[in-house]
Structures are given as structure tokens and as C-alpha cells.
């Protein structure tokens, strides 16, 4: 079949393009290690290590993600633009995650591995053989013991290098009995190699082919598939089981009963209980019989468009899992702990209280730890039963403090009432160092939001600590301790947000729960009240309904910052900046609205010390410039960075910005265009690919800024961040062409980037004998042709001529010219003879 002009070109993994995740489809790809030569390979490494490699000794939940053939919105390693993309954010109900497709070797996209590891969940890829192609594959795979070992080692290498935790093995074809010994060698060798290269890794056998070579699903663990179970880490029993099969399987497994994972097809195809909204029926049986379970294809909720919307239906379906199985992962369980409640998709992106993008996006790597308050009806959390109603929701539309969402509390709340919602259920053992807690809030005047921490001792004694800006009568008696936090003035950096900081020391205790507490301030606090002291000054609050601006200013102690209500949103009082409502007859509204932006818990009050910009080596590779309309250009470039001393900084991600610099009146390239640092994406590895960036005609230089972010959520200041500067004026570029002779392979950045000359080799046609047509060409054209042709003839050099010294650059260029002319003369003379 002849492809039409509209068909996209075949995917070539060697050529630069927007980084994607993709599977391996043949044994040849696996054996040749071709994947490691791919342009996309370095982008597909997981950047989040798994903190604990030990599986809990209890029944477990394995989620097998099979949706639309795999590699949908999640294939875009640097993120996509679908705010409605599928995601799972219920990681505290999951022990193991399998990325499944019907390709031979399914490599999990790194976004799944990153967020799963962040939540303590193992991630497995899939090796599958099926159909006629699967038979041919098995014939080659199992030809000899050595071939079985070779391919097992190739699979283990992929998992170790890409950072995931093992394999689901699905040999879904009939085999000759003579092939079974080599199949067992394949599984056994893979398990051993995985355990040695990735501690805590898993190889799980799928219940398909039997020990006699028949493709016959057993739907349980029995003597026909137990020989495979005995040489790996578990079995995924097919989902056609009956009610007594889990109990029978547990008996066969003995002390390894938790390694039996009974399949449950969420679509309900022949599965016990019917799946779908009755999935918990099968889960209940597995839990009762003390075996593990597989939730196969939970994307059913998304694919079938369950009403009323995906967010609601997804939470409702997973609440069935929680009801049956309970929470299996607890956060926080280590420090530092940071959550911005992100679900890996949204309509905008913020960084430390400033919105940097208003475009829709998706990137599962960006997910933060999720709160628990969405599992139950909201009113269940009320301490004081009243007609009041507070709704708690993950809000995608309200501007966030960090990422794309926040937790919004809204409804009605009377003065003497409060509302409490559990955010996290933790298991964090505390030592001698104090806890430093920071959280961000945006709220209406009179809507107060605090945090409640629950600690337990070795004697199971419970201690409740309230961290809240203002004390309230009805709250004081409920807590062992009430701490008034220090407010950080961030109005210039994060307008509208209040950052609260506090410390507490609970040596030997375990932090078990974190709650949000919604309340109103005590009536007397609407009078003047002096709060705690900060390092430099005191913070003084005032309600907008009890005192006039003049009364407040006259009674304000010296050296005290004055804010109105609970939100210092550009409402600093004093001088010309007081915006206090003088209407003393105003009444307190029962309407409540507050937003929680993030929570950080760590043992150090200070932010991480980021390496200075000068300590980084930032480079540009695969640079490609193309012409646009009206003198504009488009740029594609791979930017990489690393510390010069070879060390690793513990970062969570890198925000990427670009400054477009125009020529100044003096002719120097360096003036910012509207002083804009444009956010263009996020990276989770030390590389980012910029694709088709539009460059206006007046722009002469681009400055790409790599903002380093710590694991506690703090980000380096942009002015202090490493950067890569690229001169985009065509007359100032030197390129040694590679591959298609239109790409610059590599250029190094510094404070004073060098100049480069761009030569577009496509203008020079197919290489041929120089003497055939060169004698009547101008000297400059002859010289250019010789240089380009030499590069074509003597190899595709994967490097760019680059120097900061213009004299040395010209010396190198002239040397090439002289050498080219000598070769041309010799070649021309030989042709004439």
C-alpha cells in the first residue's frame, strides 16, 4: 500500500523528536540492545527511587493497567496537553502496579514509575507472547538454554537501567513439552538476575501455559502451574475463578499464600462477581481467604465514561476498593514530606504561588500525595453536628500554590462551629530533631484554616496538636496543645497566599494523622491582638468589622506589621496602603471559603542549599533551526545539564523557562523582551527537548533557564539557576552537520557563548566528483561545497565546532578551506589526466 502525502513518516527512534515512551516489538530489538541507542532512551529513565523494597507480609493489591493498547496520553514523557487524561491517584490502596500492553516487551512510561515510587508502589513491565507471532518468538527464545538466559538478561538490564521493579511474564501460547525446561530456565534466570540487579524486584507468572505446554487457564494455583510459581515471586491467576478457588490456591501456596494474586477483570468479562461496580464482591472473597488480588483494567471507569464525570466516578469506584481492602500505604512515612495534592493534570500550573502557565496539561510524574478526605461523605468529619455544610474538593479551577490543583473548603460555618477533614493517615516515627511544618492558605476574611496533627506513643497514648493562626473557644479543649504559627510575608512572591510556619518536637512519638480544621476566630480576637514574635517584627491582625482603620493604626505597637482579617492580600495597613472596611455595622457572614495549597514537613527550617549556576555544565544538542514567516524561526534543541564535579543533587524536578533576548540599541544581544521568563515545561531527568519553539524575527539570543526544585517543594530562584544561552542569528552559527546535515549536534554554554556559522547542506545536492562542475563556480561557493562534502565523505561527526575565541574559530575554518582546496586541486588534476 502506498502511503498518502498526509501519512506521518515512520517512527525512527534514532532521530530527535518529542520524547515518547514506546514498547519493543521483536526479539531482535531486545537482543541488539537497540533501545539504548534511541534518542528517547535517556528521557525514559525513572528519576524517583523506591524508598522501601520490602513487600508487606499481608494480602496485597496489584493493579494491572490495560487501557486502549497502552501508550496513550502517558506516552508523552515531558507531558501532554490533555487536562482530562486518565490517571490513578489512589496509590495508598495499591502495592504493585503493572503496565500492560499486547506488545512483546512493554516498558512502563516513566511517569507511572515516578509517581508510583513516590507513593511506595512497585512497578512492573510486561513480557508477552501471543498468537502466531508469539509461537515464532518462543521458538527462538527457547531454542537453547543459552538463548533463554540471554533474553532474560536483556529484560533485567532494561528494568535496572530504566528504574522499574520487574516483570509480569505472560507466555500465552501453546508450547512443545520439550520447550518447557528452557522456559523454566528463562523464568528462573530472569528472577535471579532481577533480584541481584534490583533488590526487592519481582517476577510474576501469569496463569496461561501449563507445565505440559498446554495453553489452558487454571484460574487458580495448582499442580499444573505451581512449578512456575516456585521459581518466581508470584502468580497472577486468570480471572475466571469460582468462589472456592482463592481458598484452594492458598492451601497450595502454603506460607506463600500472599504471593497468589487472584485476577479480577474490572470490565467484568467472565470474572467472579461481575466486576465494574461490583468489583468489591470478588475483593471480599480474596480478603476473606487471605490471598492477594489483581485489579485488571481499572481504566474501565474512564473508557466507558461512567457518570457523572471521571473525577467523581473514579473516586467512587476506588472507594469500593478501600471499603473492602482498607488503606495499605500510609503517608507521611519519611521526611521530608511534601504534597501539593497534584493529580497530574489540570488547566494551569503554578510555582510557589505564582501562576506560570494557563494552558491545559497532563503529566502523571507531577502527582503529589493525595488527601484522604474525599473517601467519605463530608459531613462525617464534623465534630459539632449542625446544619452547616462544608464541601471538600480537589479544585482544578482555582489558582493553585504549586502545580495544578489545591484543596478547597467551601460552604457555611457558624461562629461556634468547626469542621475537620482528615488529609493524611501517616506512620512517621519521630526522632530528636523537631518537626518544621509549612502550609499555604488562601481564604476569605473570617474563614480560618488550621492543621491538626495526631501523635501516638509507644503506650498508644494519643496526643492532638492544633496549629492554627487564631485560637477559638470551641477548639481549645479538644487539643493537648495549640500552637500559633509564624506567618511568612510572601505578598511580593506569592500574592494572595499566606504561608504559615511552625515547629514541634515529639521525640519518640509517631505522627499518625493530619487533619484540616475549618473554624471562625473567637469574637474577642476581632479586637486588637498581638500575636507571636517573628525574627524581625511582630505580626498584628485586625478584623475588618470591629475597629476603624484609624483606631487600629493608632493602637498598633511600633515595628509591627499589620494585616487585615486572615489574608494579607496586598492589604498592609499604614501609610497609603490600608484597605480596611470602616463599616462597623457589618455582620459576620456564615459563608466559608478557604484553600489549602501545600503542606511541607521536614526536620530543617531552612530551604535546601542549591548549587550555584556556575557549578552546572549546561549543553545544547541536536540543534535545529528552520525558517518561519516574516523572518521568524523555529528552534528544536535538546538541553542537558549536570554538575561539573559529577555529584548528584537531590532534586524532585526541573522547571524549564526561556528568555527571548533582542539586540539592544548599541548592537549587543542581551536585552530582554518584556522581561518575560516564559515557562515551557518540566523535566524529571537532566534533559529536556524543546520542539519547534517560535522565535520572532527581532530575537537574536535565547536563554534557557533550568530551575532546580528540591524534594521539599522549594525551588531555586530563577536568577540563580543554571542556564543555556543560544545565539540564533543565522550569520553567527557554525554547524558540523549530522544525520540529515541540518542539525547541530552539540554546543556548550557559558557566560559568554561563542559564535557559530550555519551551513545548510541541503543546498549542495548529492555529493559527486568536484571537478565535474566546480571550475566555473565562485571561490566562496567552491569552498563551502568542499567543506560540506568533506563532512559527508569522512563521516557524520556528532559534534559542533565551537569556540569562544573568534580568532581560533577562523583559524580552524581557514585550515579546513586550505585542506579542501588542496584536495580539490588534486582531484581536479586527476580528472583532467
Secondary structure, 3 states (H helix, E strand, C coil): CCCCCCCCCCCCCCCCCCCECCCECCHHHHHHCHHHHCCCHHHHCCCCCCCCCCCCCCCCEEEEECCCCCCCHHHECCCECCCCCCCCCCHHHCCEEEECCCCCEECCCHHHHHHHHHCCCEEEEEEEEEHHHHHHHHHHHCCCHHHHHHHHHHHHHHHHHHCCCEEEEEEECCCCHHHHHHHHHHHHHHHHHHHHHCCCCEEEEECCECCCCCECCCCCCCCCCHHHHCCCCEEEECCCCCCCHHHHHHHHHHHHHHHEEEEEECCCCCCHHHCHHHHHHHHHHHHHCCCEEEEECCCHHHHCCCCCCHHHHHHHHHHHHHHHHCCCCCCCCCCCEEECCCCCEECCEEECCEEEECCCEECHHHCCCCCCCCCCCHHHHCCCCCCCEEEEEEECCCCCCCECCEEEEEEECCCCCEEEEEEEEEEEECCCCCEEEEEEEEECCCCEEEEEEEEECCCCCEEEEEECCCCCHHHHCCCCEEECCEEECCCCCCCCCEEEEEEECCCCCEEEEEEEEEECCCHHHHCCEEEEECCCCEEEEECCCCCCHHHHHHHCCCCEEEEECCCCCCCCCCCCCCCCCCCCCCCCCCEEEEEEEEEEEECCCCCCCCCCHHHEEEEEEEEEEEECHHHCEEEEEEEEEEECCCCCCCEEEEEEEEEEEEECCCCCEEEECCCCCEEEEEECCCEEEEEEEEECCCEEEEEEEEEEEECCCCECCHHHCEEEEEECCHHHEECCEECCCCEEEEEECCCCCCCEECCCHHHHCCCCCHHHCHHHCCHHHHHHHHHHHHHHHCCCCCCCCCCCCHHHHHHHHHHHHHHHHHHHHHHHHHHHC
